[in-house]
Amino acid sequence: MTSQSPRTTAAPPRRKKRRDGWVALVFLSPLLVMYAIYFAYSIFFLGETSFQKVGIAMLRPVQVGFENYRLLFTDPVFAQSIINNLVFAAISIVAALSIAFFIAVALSTGVRGRKWFYLLFLLPALMPVSLVATIFGSMLQERFGILNETLRSIGLGALAQSWLTTPALAYTAVALIFCYLIGLPIMYYTADLSALPTSALEAALLDGAGTWRIMGSIIYPMMRGTHITVILALLLGSFRALEVVLFSTGGGPGTTTEIVGTYLYGYVNSTGKTIGYASAASIVVLIIALGISLVQMYLTRTRKADL
Amino acid sequence: MTTTEILPPRESTELITQVDARGRKRRRRRILEDNPMRMVITRGPDRVAIYALLIIMGVAFAFPLYAMVAKSLQGFGIQNYTSLFTEPIGGVSILSTYVNSFIIGVFHALLVVTVSTTAGYALSKLRFRGRELSFAAIILFLAVPGTALIVPVFHITQQFDMFNTHIGVALPEAALTIPFGVLLMRNYGRNIDDALMEAATLDGAGHFRAFWHVFLPLSRPVVVNLIVLCFIWSLQDFLWPSMLFTNPNLTTAAQAVASFSNVLGRSPEDFGRYNASLVLLAIPAVLFVLFGLRFIVNGLTAGSTKD
């Protein structure tokens, strides 16, 4: 099959292809440098230290084999922080798929003052998270927190609680902060709503569908692609979250509200030879995060094929 | 840095109306008639219900902000604010925290834009073997949580002797933003007509000139959007400054929340001042929503909806 004629015609494009390969390498080189240092070397470094007993100064490491991993998998706090992470992600996903969706649709119908509404709903997501979590923390203080003060002033003093020291309430409080930060999903939905085919809305109107019907039965299913993006972005975002918990409850009371971010942060900042242990935990967290990434890539790929 | 992707609300049409001063009202009405989402509200009562729900949620969202502002006036009233500008808190002046966040943002944006545009060009406009695979490998790191990289980044910063430097914080921030930047630039680049590139090549331009004179100018909206996002994320980032800065002069806005609380949060008479400082630290976010959102909006609608 590979006689002379195809070879001669195929030669120029192939040569061009190879040349583009070198050009591509040049264009990709800044990226490769960053990736080599901050991802490849980092992961190699974590892998190496995860088998050691060593402090942050990296002096005199002692090889301990799988000891760090064994300790990690028997630590109930680590398991709890992963579960908490997933629970908080689930709560913020539910909030996004309902509240954020409603807000985005309602605001895109051209209500009055929607610029102010946008400011109000998006602002929390753009402020430093440390700030938002701190505000919640001080708002929920038992004695001088403004929530309890407000409750007392309107005669509902009986409802005043020690929000941050009761485990169930502290857990709820952290979940609420995650819900408060849904500005991002609102942006996603708003963007996708602008590309909504008008014909579907017109058809629904002709069929006599009301507002809630149009929202629930027409627009909601049409946003499937955005739902997937929102779900995955929030799932990944929750593993990146640190400040939400650190600045509101600090993981407490006890370890009730600990998440992966505060768990790792706490171990690195604690004194003693725990760096190897933190590395092992980081490796496990990285594996989970990369796994979610793979799922995301798979799902978004099938979504593109649908369209 | 909790966000992996941001898509915008579409308000560009309305923004155009605001630029034109003459005949503004009439124009706005016509655009609202063009807005198909108006069809969602079918009956008067539904409109009332939508407003009612929006206002209820708005009040819920505003409450923490109200709490912060109300507490900030406790004690000495507006003097809480003025004193913050005249005397630094624990050796940190509030204005310098903005400056530090801004400088880190500049480095962050520079790094991300350099790496993302070059890589985006290679992955969308150059043909080479393994292009899709390398894209997938790059995107895989979208999900990496910063907390999992604390140990190696600490070590790398030590090796490069970059503790207490702005660039030392901007580098890991950029590393975590780059996968998103590449995704954005590559998706945008795929929508740029190849014919434009070919025309440039026919005119004798090499890939570097095609990149510099065709690709970059065409992708300006999405680059501006990326820059805005880099600034927002630098403003929000608490993790890297807290790990890599020990010099109080370098405190960033997100970090200041913690350091101010150490100085002011303890005594009741300073509580008002502490909250006033929180309000001031939130100001950049307000400015971002008011002025920067437009760039995110324009950049991403241009980049995403054509897909």
Interface residues (C-beta under 8 A of the other chain):
Chain A: K16 K17 D20 G21 V23 A24 F27 L28 S29 P30 L31 M34 Y35 I37 Y38 F39 Y41 S42 I43 F45 L46 T49 I56 M58 I99 F102 I103 A104 V105 A106 L107 S108 T109 G110 V111 F117 Y118 L119 L120 F121 L122 L123 P124 A125 L126 M127 P128 V129 S130 L131 V132 T134 I135 F136 S138 M139 F144 I146 L147 Y180 L181 L184 I186 M187 Y188 T190 A191 D192 L193 S194 A195 L196 T198 L201 E202 L205 A209 G210 T211 W212 I214 M215 I219 T229 A233 L236 G237 F239 R240 A241 L242 E243 L246 F247 V260 G261 L264 Y265 V268 I275 A278 S279 S282 I283 V285 L286 A289 L290 I292 S293 L294 Q296 M297
Chain B: M1 T2 T3 T4 E5 I6 L7 P8 P9 R10 L32 N35 P36 M37 R38 M39 V40 I41 T42 R43 D46 A49 I50 Y51 L53 L54 M57 G58 F61 A62 F63 P64 L65 A67 M68 A70 K71 L111 T114 V115 T118 A119 Y121 A122 L123 L126 R127 F128 R129 R131 S134 A136 I138 I139 L140 F141 L142 A143 V144 P145 G146 T147 A148 L149 I150 V151 P152 V153 F154 H155 I156 L171 P172 A174 A175 L176 I178 V182 H207 F211 I232 L235 Q236 F238 L239 M243 A253 A254 Q255 V257 A258 S261 P268 F271 N275 L278 L281 A282 A285 V286 F288 V289 L290 L293 I296 L300 T301 S304 T305
